Amino acid sequence: MLGEGIAVPGWDVAWCDGRWNDGAMAWDGEQYQERFDSLAASGVSVHGEADLVMTLAPGSVLDAGCGTGRLAQELDRRGVEVVGVDVDASMIAAARRRRPDLAWLIADLADLELGRTFDVVAMAGNVPLFTPVGTQAALVAGCARHVVPEGALVCGFQLGRGYEVAAYDDHCRAAGLELAARWSTWDRVEFPGDGSYVVSVHRAPDSPG
Ligand SMILES: C[S@@+](CC[C@H](N)C(=O)[O-])C[C@H]1O[C@@H](n2cnc3c(N)ncnc32)[C@H](O)[C@@H]1O
C-alpha cells in the first residue's frame, strides 16, 4: 500500500523494463495509463501524491513530468489550477485524450521557460530517474525556477537507482532551494524507512511556507 514508499502498489521503475535513466525511453501513454486504470478499478488509491500535495494548500501546481496527467487531473478535481508538462508526446497525447480542457505541454523540463510560476511544482513517479543521466541538475533547476518565492518543489523517487538524495539535495541547493521536509513514502512515513524511496519538499531558505 502507500507505506511501500510509492503511491501505487507495484509502481516500480521495473514497469519500464529497467530502461530508466538511459535517455532513450519511449513511452506508450495508453499502455502506461492502463496500469493505473486497472489498479484504480481494483479499488487501489492511485492518488497518494495528490493527497500529499494538497497538504501544502496550493492554488496552482505544475505537474512536472506529468506522464498521462494522473496527478494534474486529480488536483484539478480538487479545485487546483494545473499545468502538465512532459517531454514525451505519447504521454501527453494520452493526457489530452482524457482531459482536453486542461493545459498540457510537450517540453523538456531542463530548459522549460513558461514565464510564470506555481505554488507547487511536483515531480511524481521517479521523474529524475527517467531524465538522461547528467541532466538531473538542469531538470531540478528547470522545476525550481517555476516555483513562487514562498512555494515548494515536491519530488518522489526510488533510491538505489543511480541518483540519490545527496545529489538531489545538491541540485536543489544549486537552484536556490533547501530541504524543508523528507519522508520515505507519499503518505509521510518517517525517512529513511526501508531506504528504498524518498519524498522531499524543498523551499527557498527564507520562505515563510
Ligand atoms: C515514470 S513516468 C511518471 C509520470 C507521472 N508523473 C506519474 O506519476 O504517473 C516519468 C515521466 O517523466 C518524464 N520525464 C523525464 N525526464 C523529463 C524531462 N527532462 N522533461 C520532461 N519530462 C520528463 C517522462 O517522459 C515520463 O513521462
The ligand as an SDF file (V2000), in Angstrom:
LIG
                    3D

 27 29  0  0  0  0  0  0  0  0999 V2000
    7.5290    7.1130  -14.7960 C   0  0  0  0  0  0  0  0  0  0  0  0
    6.8440    8.4690  -15.6150 S   0  0  0  0  0  0  0  0  0  0  0  0
    5.8560    9.2910  -14.3510 C   0  0  0  0  0  0  0  0  0  0  0  0
    4.6880   10.0080  -14.9400 C   0  0  0  0  0  0  0  0  0  0  0  0
    3.7410   10.6750  -13.9380 C   0  0  0  0  0  0  0  0  0  0  0  0
    4.4000   11.7370  -13.2100 N   0  0  0  0  0  0  0  0  0  0  0  0
    3.1420    9.6720  -12.9770 C   0  0  0  0  0  0  0  0  0  0  0  0
    3.4480    9.7410  -11.7830 O   0  0  0  0  0  0  0  0  0  0  0  0
    2.3720    8.8210  -13.4220 O   0  0  0  0  0  0  0  0  0  0  0  0
    8.2460    9.5710  -15.7350 C   0  0  0  0  0  0  0  0  0  0  0  0
    7.9440   10.7160  -16.6820 C   0  0  0  0  0  0  0  0  0  0  0  0
    8.9670   11.7000  -16.5930 O   0  0  0  0  0  0  0  0  0  0  0  0
    9.0930   12.2850  -17.8720 C   0  0  0  0  0  0  0  0  0  0  0  0
   10.3680   12.9990  -17.9490 N   0  0  0  0  0  0  0  0  0  0  0  0
   11.5950   12.5280  -17.6160 C   0  0  0  0  0  0  0  0  0  0  0  0
   12.5160   13.4730  -17.8410 N   0  0  0  0  0  0  0  0  0  0  0  0
   11.8610   14.5760  -18.3050 C   0  0  0  0  0  0  0  0  0  0  0  0
   12.2670   15.8730  -18.7030 C   0  0  0  0  0  0  0  0  0  0  0  0
   13.5570   16.2460  -18.6970 N   0  0  0  0  0  0  0  0  0  0  0  0
   11.3300   16.7560  -19.1180 N   0  0  0  0  0  0  0  0  0  0  0  0
   10.0130   16.3900  -19.1510 C   0  0  0  0  0  0  0  0  0  0  0  0
    9.5750   15.1730  -18.7950 N   0  0  0  0  0  0  0  0  0  0  0  0
   10.4830   14.2700  -18.3700 C   0  0  0  0  0  0  0  0  0  0  0  0
    8.9990   11.0810  -18.7940 C   0  0  0  0  0  0  0  0  0  0  0  0
    8.7450   11.4220  -20.1300 O   0  0  0  0  0  0  0  0  0  0  0  0
    7.8770   10.2870  -18.1400 C   0  0  0  0  0  0  0  0  0  0  0  0
    6.6190   10.6060  -18.6680 O   0  0  0  0  0  0  0  0  0  0  0  0
  1  2  1  0
  2  3  1  0
  2 10  1  0
  3  4  1  0
  4  5  1  0
  5  6  1  0
  5  7  1  0
  7  8  2  0
  7  9  1  0
 10 11  1  0
 11 12  1  0
 11 26  1  0
 12 13  1  0
 13 14  1  0
 13 24  1  0
 14 15  1  0
 14 23  1  0
 15 16  2  0
 16 17  1  0
 17 18  1  0
 17 23  2  0
 18 19  1  0
 18 20  2  0
 20 21  1  0
 21 22  2  0
 22 23  1  0
 24 25  1  0
 24 26  1  0
 26 27  1  0
M  CHG  2   2   1   9  -1
M  END
$$$$
